[in-house]
Every structure is written in C-alpha cells, then in structure tokens.
Amino acid sequence: MGSIVERPEEKLLVQKIERGIVIDHIAPCKGVLIYSILNPDPGSTAVIAKNVPSAKHGRKDLVKIEGEYITSSLVNVIALISPTATINIISDWRVKSKERVKPPKEVVGVIDCRNPSCMSKGPNSRFSVELNPSIELTTLRCTFCGYIYYYEDAVREITQKASSGILVSRSRVRRELLDLLVRKGGLRYHQRFRLKSGRLSPYFVNVGALNDGESLAKLRWIFASYIALLLQEGLIEDFDFVFGPAYKAINLASLTCEGLKEYYAINKRFLYDRKEVKNYGDVSMDGSIVGSEYFSPGQKILIVDDTITTGKTKIASLNKLSTLGDPKIVAVVVAVDRQEVSEEGGLSAVEYLEKHLGVKIFPILPASTIYEMIKQDLSPEERTDWISYYNEYGVVKLS
C-alpha cells in the first residue's frame, strides 16, 4: 500500500514526483479511506500522511500517488468524504492544476440502489446528495425510487465498488488490456498462426473475441481512459467525432464515446463506415459513413481500431473520411501495434503513417510491451520464436 507516515515532517510531504496526484487538506483520519477508494496501481509509489499540522484546518491528512488521471466521478466521491480537500495534478515535476473539491449535488454511476426493482444501477445509477453541515449526517437519495443511503452505508458501498479502479495510469491501462486479452482468448501465443500477410507468427491478436458484457465494459474503460490521458497530457488535440472502421472497430467507437461521457464527462459523437454504400432511405445521413449528417467541414476526428500491422486499413479509412469534406484527423488510437515492417520502405506502419501522412498513432499495447509482460509464461522455444520473428519482420528487437 506504499507507506503510512504518522505525523511526518512537512519536508517529507513536498518531495516531488514526476507525475501523479496529491490530495491535500483531507479531513483528519479520512486519508486511508480515500486511498482505498482510489485503489491505485499496486506498483505505484504512494504515501499517506495522517494528522499533519495545518495552519488552516488544525490537522489534515494527505495522499500522494503516482498516477496520471482521476475521473470526475472520483472527484465527487472525494468531496463527499472530505469537502475541504484539494486535488493537485502533477506533471513534469510541477503542479499542473489545483482544484478545491465542491460537494456534489448528485452522484452518477457510483453506487447501486438496493431496491431490487429499481433501475438505478451501474452507469444508470443516480443519487441526489442531501448535504448536512456535519458530513456524517449527509444522506443520498435515489432519484428513481427514493431509496435513502445513510452516509456510512454509502461510503461502504463506494469503497467496495472502487475495487475496479478509478485512478488511471498508462501502465494500468496496458495491464488491464493485456489481462483482458489473455483471459478472454483475444491474445493467443502457445502456437503459431498464419497471418493474412502470409507470415507465420508466434502469436495472434483478435479483439473480436472480446464480445461478452464484461469485456465490453472493460474495453469502454480502457479506450476512454487512454484517450483521456492523451488529452490531459496534450498529446492529441480535442476532437469532435470518434470514427470506427467497419467492422470490428464500430463497437470500439461506440464504447469509447460512452466511456468518455461516463467516466470523464466528455461528450462526443461517433462515426463508422459501410462496406457497401447505402442507396436507399436517408442516404445523406448514413449512405457511406453513418452519422455524417452531423459533420461540418473542418471538424476533427479521432480514429480508433483494434490492431495495426501494415497500415493498409488505416489508409483506406483516411481515404473514406476525406469524402466528408476537409476533416482533420487528430490521431489514431489502436489496441495493439504489432511493430512490424510495412511494405513501404522498411518503415513500420506507425512510422509510415506518421511520416508520410502526418497522422499520429498511439498504440495502447505495442508488441514489445506484450512480450515483456508475458515472456515469463513462454517456454525457451517460444521465446526463441518471438525473437526470430521480430529479427526478420520487426522494427524492434526482442531479448
């Protein structure tokens, strides 16, 4: 859990971290509870400071964690537990932003209603907050059926639900995606696979295998969280639409939009293309690209997809999108980059698209990262296959 420090010297609390969050001015004895709700990456460095002297409040707790983002839902939860808290976002060793939390008027998608016949569950849950000057006397009322959570019960429910993880980091997103691919059969690597290119690969990625409810919910979080990180770090521009190439990426675009709204209060539309142009009904709306009626020339599009190998499908997508009328492609986010040589001058697909088409590519899981994360599970012969494959076809070398 990191280290818990009782009454530390002030100089220990201001030691710099390169990137992460510092939650300051927490009500005394609430720091451990907030840490448990944050549920950070087990590998993160973390400090919980308890009962620290405070000129403003007398005593306070403080939580400092390596991480890169916290959701809007989490800010509301922190405000419920400690209305005096402030949240500092650290980037490049400096405070990038500082925000004092405000007690929310309602919480959405945080706790489930206990009324078995009520629809207020999961992302659809909605509770109004009836604040009391004594925070422990605050109640939460279901806006659908009127069920009341008393403060202590509400905090207990929130703590249990937070086990899925609300704090976001790049390493956490990658680990969640790899775990999902392995558990659900989307990544297979104990045999060889003939690829469309004719290459005999020691592994195969099929994001289409992630088609049950659990997988879709996790993909929604993974893509939305990774994109929120890119936005927060200024690596991509803000955008108007998310585009998913047919067929596998259609659901990715939909899930991304839903996740951005649910977890980060970012509302975007999504587009997808048809393999065959529609020539009946409302052709202006969805003849070739579904949702194109909402597009205006010059608007910005983010493309999401499952994998990138040669880059051919991404070029085809760019060509289709050009028919919309001067779209600006801010980036392409893919689940997996195989990091293989393309057919264009020895460059990888990512390098070719970025160099010749000026499109930024952001893979969540590069092949080299997959290898490093699973190689302990490979036999010596399988490791040799991976290394040999990338010596022949890769733009990275494995060891």
N, C-alpha and C positions, 0 to 999 in steps of 0.2 A: 504493500500500500504506500510505499515511499516512507518518509519519516514523519513522526508526530513529535513536535517540539513543544514542551511546556515552558511558557514564559521566556521565549528566546530574546536575545539582544536585538535591537532594531536593525543593526547592520546585517544580521543574518537574513532578514526579510527582504532586503532590497538587492540581494545578489542577482545579477542579471541573468536572464535566459534569452536565448536567441529568438525563440518563437513559442507562443503559448498564451495562457490566460492567467491573470492574477485577480482573484475575487477578494476585495478588501472590505473593511468595515462590516464584516459579518457579525451579527449578534452573538454575544458570548455563548459558547457551547453548541453553536449551530454548524461550525465548520466541518466536523466529521460527518454530519448528516448531508451537507451539501456535497462533500467529496463522494460519498456513497452514491448519490444521485447522479453526479457527473459520470461515474463509472468509467474512468479513463483507461486508456491502453495500459495493460499490465506492465509493459516495458517502459512506460513514461516515467521520467523523474517527477516526483511530487512532494510537496511539503504542506503540512497542515500546522498552522501556528495557532495556539489556543491561549485565550485570555491575555492577549498582548495589550500593554498600556496604550490608550488612545486619548489624545487631547480633547477630541470632540465627544466621544461616547463613554469615556472612562475605561472600558475594556472592549476588546473586539477579538474576533477570530480572523484568520486569513488563510486562503487556499491558493497555492501556486502549482500549476500543472503544465507540463509540456503538451501542447496540442495546437490546433490551428483554427478552430471554429467552434462556436456554440450556437445552438438553434434558438429561434425566437421563442419556442415553447419552453426551453430551459430557462431563459431569462425570466419568464413569468413564474416559473416554479421557484427560482431563487428569490424573487420578490415576495412570494408567499411566505417563504421560510424566514427571510430576513429583509424587510423593507428598507433597511439602512445600507444595504450592500452596494458596492460599486464594482463594475467589471472593466478591467483593463485588458485590451488586446495588445499583445507584444509581437512585434515583427522586426527582424534585423536588430535585435537588442534594444529596441526603443518602444515606448508606448505609442502605438499607432492610433488608438482611440480609447476614450474613457467614458463610461456611461453609468449614471446612477440609476438603479432599477426603480421602477414605479409599480406599486401594487396593481395587479391587473383587475379589470372589471369582469373578465371571464377567462377561463382556460379551455382550450380546444384540443382534443386528441391526446389528453394527458392521463385521465383516469376513466374507467368504465363505470357506468351506472350499475348498481347492484340489483335494480329492479329487473327480473328476468324477461319481462315483456317489453322493456324499454329499448328503443333503437339507439340510445346514446352510448355507443361502444366503439372502441378503436378510433380511427381518424374522424368518425362522425360524432364522437362524444363532445358534449358542450355543457359546461357548468358556469353559472354566474357566481361571482365571488361577493359575498356579503361581509365586507370588512368590519373589523372591530378594533378600536384602539389597542386593545390587548390582543395581539395576533393569535394567541392560542384559543381565543373565543370566536375567531373567524369561522364562517361556515361556507360550504359550496353547495349550491342548489342546481339540480339537473334542470335544464331549460325545457326538456321534453315532458318529463313526468313529475317534477317537483321533488324527487328524492333528495334528501339532505345528507351530505357528508359533514361530520364534525371535523375540526381541524386535525386532531391527532390521527383519526382514521384516514383522512385524505392524504396526509403525509406518508403514512404507512403504505397506502396503495401506490402512491407516486414512486416511492423507493423501490417497491417490488417491480414495478413496470420499467424502471430505469435500467434494469439489468441488460436490456438490449443495446444500451449505449447511446448517449446523447452527445457526448463530446466527440468531435470529428478530427482526425488527423489523416494525412496521406497514407501513412503506414497502416492505420486501422482499416481504411477503405480497401487497400490492397489485400490485407489479410482476410477481410470479410468476403471479398470476391473469390479469392483462391479457395477458401474453405467451402464456399457455396458450390463452386465448380467441381471440386473433388467429391463432396458429399452427394451431389445430385447427378453425377455422371457427365457433367459438362466438360471435364478435363480427364482424358484417359491417357495413360502413359506406361502401362506394363506390356505393351505390344507395339508393333509397327503399323503405320497407316499410310495407304496410298492417297496422296493429295490430288486435287484437281490438276495441279501443275505437273503431275507425274512423279514428283519427289516422294521418296519413301521416308516418312517422318517418324521419329520415336515417340511422338505424342500427337494428340488431336484435341482441338477445342471446338465444342458445339454448344454455344449459348442457347440454342433452341431447346436443349434438354432441360433448361430451367423453366418449366412450364406449369408447375404447381403453385398453389397460393402462397406458400412460404417463400418460394424462390422469387416470385414476382414482387412480393412485399420487400424482400431484401434488395433486389435489383433497383427498385424505386429509391431506396435509401442510398445505395451505392452510387448510382449515377447522379442523383440530385446533390449528394454531399460532395462528390468530387468536383462537380461544376461550381457549386457554391464556394469551394476552396479556390478554384481558379479565378472566380470573380473577385473574391476577397483579396487575393494576392495581386490583383491587377494584371494577371497573365492573359486574360481574354477581355474583350470589350463586352459591355452589356449587349443584349440581343433581343429581338422581337419574337422569333419563332425557333422551335426545335424541329429539325427535319429528320425523319427516319426512313432510309431507303427500304423499299419492299424487298423481301417480305419480313425477314427476321427483325429488322430494326423498327418496324412500325410500332410494336408494343413498347420498345425501348423509349421511343419519343414520347409516347403517351405516359408511360410510367415516370419519365423524367419530369414532365410538366406537372404531374400530380405530386411528385415528391418535392419539387421546388416550392410549390404552393403550401403543401402540408408542413414541411419542416422548416422552411426559410421565408415564408410569406412572399415569395417571388412568383408572380402570375404571368405565364407565357402561353401562347398558342402553339399547336404543333401541326406540322405538315407531313404528308407522305405521298409517294408517287404510286402510280398504277403501272403494272407491266404492260397492259394494253389500254390504249386511250378509250375513255368512255364517250360514246356518241349519242347518248340519249339523256333525258331528264335535264337537270341543272348542270349543263356542261361547263358554264362559266365558273361554277363553284368547285367542281371536282372532276373535270374532264381528264386531265393528265396528272395534276398534283392536287390532291384532296386538301381543301382549306385555302386554296389560292385566292379565293374571292376577297379574303381579308388582307391580302398582301398589297402593299403600295411600293412602287419603285424606290430603291434605295434603302429599304428596311434590311435589318441584319438577321442572319440565320446562323444557328449553331447546328451542326450535323452530329448525330450520334449513330454508332454502329457497333456490331459485335466484335469483329476482328479486322485486321489489316495485314495482308500478305504481299500482294503485288501492287495494290493500289488501283487496279482497273475499275472496281466497282465505285470507288470514291470519285474517279474521273468521270464516270458515267453519271453519277449523282450531280456533280458540278455542272455538267452539260445540260442536264434536265432543269436544274434550278435556274440556269441562265435564261430560260424561256419566260421566267416570271417578269423580267424587266429590271435589270440592273440591281440584283441582290448583292449584298455584301456578306461574304461568308467569314464569320469571326473565327471559327475553329472547327476541327473535327475531334470529337471525343470517342475513343473506341475502348471496348473492354480489354482486348488483348492485341498487342503488336508482336507478331512472330519474329520481327527483326531479321528478315531475310532479304537477300539481294533481289532487287526487282529486275525487270527486263530492260531498264533504262540506264545504261552506262555504269553498272556496278553499284549504283546507289540503292539504299533501302527504299521501300515505298514511302516511308515517312520523309526521308531526305529528299526524294524526288518531288513529292507534292509541295514540300516547304520551299525548295529551291526554285522550281520552275513554275509553280502555280501560285506561290505566295500564300499558301494556306497552312496555318498552324495545326499540328497534330498532337493530341495529348492522349497517350495510351494510359489506362489505369494500371494494367499489368503488362510490362514488357516480358518477353520470353526469358531473358536473362534473370529477371527477378523471380519468375516462376521456378526456374531451375535451382536457384539458390535456396528457395523456400522448401523445395521438395527433395533435394538431392540426397538427403539422409535416408529417404524412403526408397532410393534406387539401388539396385544391385550394381556391383562394379561393371558388369557387362552393359547395363542400361546407361550408366554414366558415360561409358566409352561411346555408345551410340549417339548420345546427345552431343558430346564433344566433337565427334567426327562429322555429324550432320552440320553443325554450325561452322566447322572448319571449311566445309565445302559450300554451304549455301548462306551462311550467316554474315551479318555485318558486325557481329560481336563474337568474341571468343569466350568459351566456357572453360572451366577448370575443375 
